[in-house]
């Protein structure tokens, strides 16, 4: 097949494409005043879609934006409202945030006879509940027990020195946390497998169906650690963190000898059923949560896995500035494709401090957006055309996410230009009567009232769902809004809980806000430098080769005094250049080695393969195409078994009172009219 026969001609195409769409070939610079206007426009975009949902779809899960009708797509518990709670808080909308939290606490229960995606339910519903709970309950109090006196004084001083817009709800009594516990407990039966890797779906009342597919995606099984881990720490119940960490271990223990993982795996046998390795569809957020779990929890085991996985990805998948899919055992190229889910990668590299390749890859991905006005689901790197059958754009936020992180780290105004381009495309191409529509074809810009299921995009083959046609996915829009609003707010002088609060934040893969615990953000034995966690101007205060660090206080990053939007910092990447995979030195580490070095394997864990130490490939454009490929079996003995799950949790009746829902919708409209 042609996809396995990409040769030298593709190299010339890639070079030509880079020449046609060079780095920095963007619009004129965005001035600070225009950045403020764009920030306000992004805010209006959110409320256009949110109000459309509240007026036409609530309390159903989601909205069809062309026909202005609602539908239940996941579980029938006002999914969009739950998914949007922390966005309301981020925008400083105290009244609507408070009203929404109160309604969810009174009207949402999970004792419903429905089979749901473990992945989607975790990242959207559980993540939304936990993020809103931490904000509504004044999240700082939840971690005070970890702090010593000096740290407490530091936090108080940091909070008092900032214009912190806390969103604490005085009448709040942990209702969302109780819901989160109930939901997570209902998901636990999915983890009862020989490998520890969960089933793709579970019934919220009856557990896993006997006919449930045993095949799940790597992302679906390995992107649960943040939400379940936070829940364990809030409830002091280790079971949630234990099962998700076991799932990650189960996947990692079955990696190939070159430290790559495949796309789909049998949760009973541990056999890889799809051995294509990449950073996009079906694998993407597995990489993301390895690093973010370390940043949030300080667990070295995640850092070790991320370092090994990242090095392998950069060695075998990276063909600068693009990434391809290869066989996980032989590294033979099998799919020369850019898919839109890869666009999260530059942002992840910023978090890891690897700025150089992030800048180049983001520019390449952005060039696809510039060509079509949106990024198609698939762009063929051999033909330089949209991949047949993958012409749609389902409002994916990953490119906006990476743009925000790169601007936060570099302050290069080209990323504000990119943000303006995103806003323009969405306003003129995607806006429709009641929200923002999926683009059915990026070449014709035809709008569609439907979009492909994100569940199927992440966990294809995992469940028996046949009617999971998703309408206008406001959750993806609110993620786009969140990153775009933060981008422009950062440009004009940040005034939000993320930038001005006493904690650093980790964004979940669904864009939910999770504050970093003091063990990570305050204790000096953890690495002080992460690209996006820098204090001060990125070009002057966050050089990755610094060997001394002040304790990071808050995210009060500001523009450098001589910033001029008309000047392009074309050499910005040189300010971050250094060899290695993970940038930054971490002095005084008492529990591990410095970044750029490999961690010793933890005695608790069973890793079959030894660490691999090889140089990173840079600027590689020739994609190998061997005629013979060695395919190695990925089967390994199971190294861990999950403890028996307690499925006898208290069940509560599910209730969504239509009159209460109607009353709540009217109250929200009154708030809107008076604001």
ChimeraX attribute file (.defattr): number of C-alpha atoms within 10 A of each C-alpha:
attribute: neighborCount
match mode: 1-to-1
recipient: residues
	/A:1	6
	/A:2	10
	/A:3	14
	/A:4	15
	/A:5	17
	/A:6	21
	/A:7	15
	/A:8	14
	/A:9	11
	/A:10	20
	/A:11	18
	/A:12	14
	/A:13	15
	/A:14	21
	/A:15	11
	/A:16	13
	/A:17	16
	/A:18	15
	/A:19	10
	/A:20	12
	/A:21	17
	/A:22	14
	/A:23	18
	/A:24	17
	/A:25	13
	/A:26	17
	/A:27	12
	/A:28	14
	/A:29	19
	/A:30	23
	/A:31	17
	/A:32	17
	/A:33	11
	/A:34	16
	/A:35	22
	/A:36	19
	/A:37	14
	/A:38	23
	/A:39	24
	/A:40	14
	/A:41	15
	/A:42	23
	/A:43	16
	/A:44	13
	/A:45	20
	/A:46	25
	/A:47	17
	/A:48	17
	/A:49	25
	/A:50	24
	/A:51	18
	/A:52	23
	/A:53	28
	/A:54	25
	/A:55	20
	/A:56	20
	/A:57	23
	/A:58	27
	/A:59	28
	/A:60	24
	/A:61	25
	/A:62	29
	/A:63	34
	/A:64	27
	/A:65	29
	/A:66	20
	/A:67	12
	/A:68	18
	/A:69	20
	/A:70	22
	/A:71	19
	/A:72	20
	/A:73	21
	/A:74	23
	/A:75	19
	/A:76	18
	/A:77	25
	/A:78	25
	/A:79	24
	/A:80	26
	/A:81	27
	/A:82	24
	/A:83	27
	/A:84	29
	/A:85	27
	/A:86	31
	/A:87	22
	/A:88	23
	/A:89	24
	/A:90	23
	/A:91	18
	/A:92	17
	/A:93	17
	/A:94	18
	/A:95	16
	/A:96	18
	/A:97	27
	/A:98	21
	/A:99	18
	/A:100	20
	/A:101	22
	/A:102	18
	/A:103	17
	/A:104	20
	/A:105	19
	/A:106	14
	/A:107	17
	/A:108	21
	/A:109	20
	/A:110	22
	/A:111	19
	/A:112	18
	/A:113	13
	/A:114	15
	/A:115	20
	/A:116	21
	/A:117	22
	/A:118	25
	/A:119	25
	/A:120	22
	/A:121	21
	/A:122	25
	/A:123	23
	/A:124	23
	/A:125	28
	/A:126	27
	/A:127	30
	/A:128	30
	/A:129	30
	/A:130	26
	/A:131	29
	/A:132	31
	/A:133	25
	/A:134	23
	/A:135	23
	/A:136	26
	/A:137	22
	/A:138	16
	/A:139	19
	/A:140	16
	/A:141	9
	/A:142	13
	/A:143	15
	/A:144	15
	/A:145	9
	/A:146	11
	/A:147	16
	/A:148	10
	/A:149	9
	/A:150	9
	/A:151	15
	/A:152	14
	/A:153	12
	/A:154	15
	/A:155	22
	/A:156	12
	/A:157	13
	/A:158	18
	/A:159	19
	/A:160	12
	/A:161	13
	/A:162	16
	/A:163	14
	/A:164	17
	/A:165	18
	/A:166	20
	/A:167	24
	/A:168	19
	/A:169	19
	/A:170	10
	/A:171	10
	/A:172	16
	/A:173	14
	/A:174	14
	/A:175	16
	/A:176	27
	/A:177	22
	/A:178	15
	/A:179	20
	/A:180	25
	/A:181	22
	/A:182	20
	/A:183	20
	/A:184	21
	/A:185	19
	/A:186	24
	/A:187	27
	/A:188	23
	/A:189	22
	/A:190	21
	/A:191	27
	/A:192	20
	/A:193	19
	/A:194	17
	/A:195	26
	/A:196	28
	/A:197	34
	/A:198	33
	/A:199	30
	/A:200	29
	/A:201	29
	/A:202	24
	/A:203	20
	/A:204	23
	/A:205	16
	/A:206	15
	/A:207	18
	/A:208	21
	/A:209	15
	/A:210	6
	/A:211	8
	/A:212	14
	/A:213	17
	/A:214	20
	/A:215	26
	/A:216	27
	/A:217	32
	/A:218	28
	/A:219	25
	/A:220	30
	/A:221	30
	/A:222	28
	/A:223	29
	/A:224	31
	/A:225	28
	/A:226	27
	/A:227	28
	/A:228	27
	/A:229	22
	/A:230	23
	/A:231	23
	/A:232	17
	/A:233	16
	/A:234	16
	/A:235	12
	/A:236	10
	/A:237	13
	/A:238	14
	/A:239	17
	/A:240	24
	/A:241	19
	/A:242	16
	/A:243	26
	/A:244	25
	/A:245	23
	/A:246	22
	/A:247	26
	/A:248	26
	/A:249	23
	/A:250	25
	/A:251	23
	/A:252	21
	/A:253	25
	/A:254	27
	/A:255	22
	/A:256	21
	/A:257	17
	/A:258	21
	/A:259	23
	/A:260	28
	/A:261	31
	/A:262	27
	/A:263	27
	/A:264	27
	/A:265	25
	/A:266	20
	/A:267	27
	/A:268	17
	/A:269	16
	/A:270	24
	/A:271	18
	/A:272	25
	/A:273	15
	/A:274	16
	/A:275	23
	/A:276	24
	/A:277	28
	/A:278	26
	/A:279	27
	/A:280	25
	/A:281	21
	/A:282	25
	/A:283	27
	/A:284	25
	/A:285	26
	/A:286	27
	/A:287	23
	/A:288	23
	/A:289	24
	/A:290	25
	/A:291	24
	/A:292	24
	/A:293	27
	/A:294	20
	/A:295	26
	/A:296	24
	/A:297	20
	/A:298	22
	/A:299	16
	/A:300	21
	/A:301	19
	/A:302	20
	/A:303	20
	/A:304	22
	/A:305	22
	/A:306	23
	/A:307	23
	/A:308	20
	/A:309	21
	/A:310	22
	/A:311	23
	/A:312	21
	/A:313	23
	/A:314	18
	/A:315	18
	/A:316	26
	/A:317	26
	/A:318	24
	/A:319	19
	/A:320	18
	/A:321	20
	/A:322	22
	/A:323	24
	/A:324	24
	/A:325	24
	/A:326	22
	/A:327	25
	/A:328	28
	/A:329	23
	/A:330	18
	/A:331	22
	/A:332	23
	/A:333	23
	/A:334	20
	/A:335	22
	/A:336	23
	/A:337	24
	/A:338	27
	/A:339	22
	/A:340	25
	/A:341	24
	/A:342	24
	/A:343	27
	/A:344	23
	/A:345	25
	/A:346	28
	/A:347	29
	/A:348	25
	/A:349	27
	/A:350	27
	/A:351	27
	/A:352	25
	/A:353	26
	/A:354	26
	/A:355	28
	/A:356	18
	/A:357	22
	/A:358	22
	/A:359	22
	/A:360	19
	/A:361	22
	/A:362	23
	/A:363	24
	/A:364	23
	/A:365	21
	/A:366	25
	/A:367	23
	/A:368	21
	/A:369	20
	/A:370	18
	/A:371	13
	/A:372	16
	/A:373	20
	/A:374	29
	/A:375	29
	/A:376	28
	/A:377	25
	/A:378	20
	/A:379	22
	/A:380	18
	/A:381	23
	/A:382	21
	/A:383	15
	/A:384	16
	/A:385	13
	/A:386	24
	/A:387	17
	/A:388	10
	/A:389	10
	/A:390	17
	/A:391	22
	/A:392	24
	/A:393	23
	/A:394	30
	/A:395	24
	/A:396	23
	/A:397	24
	/A:398	23
	/A:399	26
	/A:400	25
	/A:401	26
	/A:402	25
	/A:403	28
	/A:404	25
	/A:405	24
	/A:406	28
	/A:407	22
	/A:408	27
	/A:409	26
	/A:410	25
	/A:411	25
	/A:412	23
	/A:413	23
	/A:414	27
	/A:415	27
	/A:416	29
	/A:417	21
	/A:418	25
	/A:419	24
	/A:420	21
	/A:421	19
	/A:422	20
	/A:423	20
	/A:424	14
	/A:425	17
	/A:426	19
	/A:427	15
	/A:428	11
	/A:429	19
	/A:430	22
	/A:431	19
	/A:432	21
	/A:433	13
	/A:434	23
	/A:435	25
	/A:436	30
	/A:437	31
	/A:438	29
	/A:439	26
	/A:440	21
	/A:441	21
	/A:442	23
	/A:443	15
	/A:444	10
	/A:445	19
	/A:446	14
	/A:447	22
	/A:448	21
	/A:449	20
	/A:450	20
	/A:451	22
	/A:452	17
	/A:453	17
	/A:454	17
	/A:455	23
	/A:456	17
	/A:457	14
	/A:458	24
	/A:459	27
	/A:460	19
	/A:461	16
	/A:462	23
	/A:463	23
	/A:464	13
	/A:465	14
	/A:466	6
	/A:467	8
	/A:468	15
	/A:469	17
	/A:470	22
	/A:471	26
	/A:472	28
	/A:473	28
	/A:474	28
	/A:475	23
	/A:476	21
	/A:477	23
	/A:478	27
	/A:479	25
	/A:480	24
	/A:481	25
	/A:482	26
	/A:483	23
	/A:484	27
	/A:485	25
	/A:486	24
	/A:487	26
	/A:488	27
	/A:489	20
	/A:490	24
	/A:491	25
	/A:492	18
	/A:493	15
	/A:494	19
	/A:495	20
	/A:496	19
	/A:497	24
	/A:498	22
	/A:499	22
	/A:500	22
	/A:501	26
	/A:502	26
	/A:503	26
	/A:504	28
	/A:505	21
	/A:506	22
	/A:507	17
	/A:508	24
	/A:509	22
	/A:510	20
	/A:511	27
	/A:512	27
	/A:513	24
	/A:514	26
	/A:515	23
	/A:516	23
	/A:517	25
	/A:518	21
	/A:519	18
	/A:520	20
	/A:521	25
	/A:522	20
	/A:523	16
	/A:524	18
	/A:525	16
	/A:526	23
	/A:527	20
	/A:528	22
	/A:529	26
	/A:530	20
	/A:531	29
	/A:532	25
	/A:533	25
	/A:534	26
	/A:535	21
	/A:536	18
	/A:537	18
	/A:538	26
	/A:539	18
	/A:540	11
	/A:541	11
	/A:542	24
	/A:543	19
	/A:544	21
	/A:545	16
	/A:546	13
	/A:547	11
	/A:548	12
	/A:549	14
	/A:550	8
	/A:551	12
	/A:552	17
	/A:553	19
	/A:554	23
	/A:555	21
	/A:556	19
	/A:557	21
	/A:558	18
	/A:559	16
	/A:560	13
	/A:561	7
	/A:562	6
	/A:563	13
	/A:564	16
	/A:565	18
	/A:566	12
	/A:567	12
	/A:568	15
	/A:569	17
	/A:570	11
	/A:571	9
	/A:572	17
	/A:573	18
	/A:574	11
	/A:575	17
	/A:576	24
	/A:577	17
	/A:578	16
	/A:579	12
	/A:580	14
	/A:581	20
	/A:582	25
	/A:583	26
	/A:584	26
	/A:585	20
	/A:586	22
	/A:587	18
	/A:588	14
	/A:589	14
	/A:590	10
	/A:591	10
	/A:592	16
	/A:593	16
	/A:594	19
	/A:595	21
	/A:596	15
	/A:597	14
	/A:598	17
	/A:599	19
	/A:600	13
	/A:601	15
	/A:602	11
	/A:603	7
	/A:604	7
	/A:605	12
	/A:606	15
	/A:607	16
	/A:608	15
	/A:609	13
	/A:610	12
	/A:611	18
	/A:612	13
	/A:613	11
	/A:614	9
	/A:615	13
	/A:616	16
	/A:617	14
	/A:618	13
	/A:619	13
	/A:620	13
	/A:621	17
	/A:622	16
	/A:623	19
	/A:624	13
	/A:625	16
	/A:626	13
	/A:627	8
	/A:628	8
	/A:629	12
	/A:630	11
	/A:631	13
	/A:632	12
	/A:633	12
	/A:634	20
	/A:635	14
	/A:636	13
	/A:637	11
	/A:638	16
	/A:639	17
	/A:640	17
	/A:641	16
	/A:642	16
	/A:643	13
	/A:644	10
	/A:645	14
	/A:646	10
	/A:647	14
	/A:648	8
	/A:649	10
	/A:650	8
	/A:651	13
	/A:652	11
	/A:653	10
	/A:654	14
	/A:655	14
	/A:656	19
	/A:657	13
	/A:658	12
	/A:659	9
	/A:660	14
	/A:661	18
	/A:662	15
	/A:663	12
	/A:664	19
	/A:665	22
	/A:666	14
	/A:667	14
	/A:668	19
	/A:669	16
	/A:670	11
	/A:671	14
	/A:672	14
	/A:673	8
	/A:674	6
	/A:675	8
